Amino acid sequence: MDPLKLSLEELLYVRLGHFFDQLNGQAVPGIYQVLLEQVDRAVLRQALERFDGQVGAAAKFLGVDRNTFARKAKRLRVKAPRARARPSHRVES
């Protein structure tokens, strides 16, 4: 099975199956909410990384309101990635 050829839904299905297997039938309180928060967190992190931490651009990319994005990121404790070092374009004299 090539994970690159699976749809996102199928990939999640397979990975969740492995995760549930690791639980070995043990109940986890609030697991559904925990899983939803994990997916939300991953989506927000990816969007922020792709737009160098620019909340407005990340929100627009995901098709959500900037304030909603920021509020959700704060609630889930998702922080913008550190700015990447950019080469200096100063001309030395």
NORTA-V420147 format. One record per helix or strand of 2 or more residues. SS is the DSSP state (A for helix, B for strand). FROM is the first residue (numbers start at 1). LEN is the number of residues. If there is no record, write none. Layout:
ss->SS from->FROM len->LEN
ss->SS from->FROM len->LEN
//
This chain:
ss->A from->3 len->3
ss->A from->8 len->16
ss->A from->31 len->20
ss->A from->55 len->8
ss->A from->66 len->10
//
